[in-house]
Amino acid sequence: MLAENLRMHISRLAAARAILLAISAVMAWEALFPATFTSIVKRPYRDLVELSYFGPIVGSVVFVGITVYHLIRRRGRIESAVVSLVFTVLWCLGLALCFILMMARTGI
C-alpha cells in the first residue's frame, strides 16, 4: 500500500514537472524569439499563455525545495540527487533570465 502511494505521488510529481517544463519552453520561446511567437500565437490566446508563466516560476522554486529535501534525506544515490539539484537550479535561473528579458522588453 505504501509503495503504491509513493509511486502515485512520484508519478504526479513527474507529470507536474513535465507540464511546467512545457510551459517553461513556451516562455523561453517568447523571450528569445518574440517575433515568431507573436506571429503564431494571436492576441487572446497569448494573454492566457502569458498568465500561465507564473506557474513554472513558482513550480521551479518548489522543485528546488523538493530536490534539496531529497538530498538531505539521502534517498537513493547522492550523485543523482546532486545532478537533479544542479538541473533544477539551472531551470530556475533560466526562467529568471527569461522573465528579466521579457520585463526589459516591455519596459517594466
C-alpha positions in Angstrom: 0.0 0.0 0.0 2.7 2.5 0.9 4.7 1.6 -2.2 1.7 2.2 -4.3 1.0 5.6 -2.7 4.7 6.6 -3.1 4.7 5.5 -6.8 1.5 7.5 -7.4 3.0 10.6 -5.7 6.2 10.3 -7.8 4.2 10.0 -11.0 2.1 13.1 -10.1 5.3 15.0 -9.4 6.7 13.8 -12.7 3.6 14.9 -14.6 3.6 18.3 -12.8 7.3 18.8 -13.7 6.6 17.8 -17.4 3.7 20.3 -17.6 5.8 23.1 -16.0 8.8 22.3 -18.3 6.5 22.6 -21.4 5.2 26.0 -20.2 8.8 27.0 -19.5 9.7 26.1 -23.1 7.0 28.4 -24.4 8.2 31.1 -22.0 11.8 30.7 -23.3 10.4 30.8 -26.9 8.6 34.1 -26.3 11.6 35.6 -24.5 14.2 34.6 -27.1 12.1 34.8 -30.4 9.2 37.3 -29.7 8.5 38.0 -33.4 7.8 34.3 -34.3 5.9 33.8 -31.1 3.5 36.8 -31.8 3.1 35.7 -35.4 1.9 32.2 -34.4 0.1 32.8 -31.1 -2.5 35.5 -31.6 -3.7 38.0 -29.0 -6.5 36.4 -26.9 -4.5 33.2 -26.6 -1.2 35.0 -26.0 -2.8 36.7 -22.9 -3.8 33.3 -21.5 -0.3 31.8 -22.2 1.4 34.8 -20.6 -0.7 34.4 -17.4 0.5 30.8 -17.1 4.1 31.8 -16.8 3.9 32.3 -13.1 3.2 28.6 -12.6 6.7 27.5 -13.8 8.4 30.2 -11.8 6.8 29.1 -8.6 7.0 25.5 -9.5 10.7 25.5 -10.2 11.3 27.0 -6.8 9.1 24.3 -5.2 11.0 21.6 -7.1 14.3 23.1 -5.8 13.0 22.6 -2.3 11.9 19.1 -3.1 15.3 18.3 -4.5 17.1 19.7 -1.5 14.8 17.7 0.7 15.7 14.5 -1.2 19.4 15.4 -1.0 19.2 15.9 2.8 17.2 12.8 3.3 19.6 10.9 1.1 17.0 8.9 -0.8 18.7 7.0 -3.5 22.2 7.8 -4.7 23.8 11.0 -3.7 25.2 11.6 -7.2 21.8 11.5 -8.8 20.4 13.9 -6.2 23.2 16.4 -6.8 22.7 16.2 -10.6 19.0 16.7 -10.1 19.6 19.7 -7.9 22.0 21.2 -10.4 19.5 20.8 -13.3 16.6 22.2 -11.2 18.7 25.3 -10.2 19.6 25.8 -13.8 15.9 25.6 -14.7 15.2 28.3 -12.1 18.0 30.5 -13.4 16.8 30.1 -17.0 13.3 31.1 -16.0 14.6 34.1 -14.1 16.6 35.2 -17.1 13.6 34.8 -19.4 11.5 36.8 -17.0 14.1 39.6 -16.8 14.4 39.7 -20.6 10.7 40.0 -21.1 10.4 42.7 -18.4 13.2 44.6 -20.1 11.5 44.4 -23.5 8.2 45.6 -22.1 9.8 48.5 -20.2 8.7 47.4 -16.7 
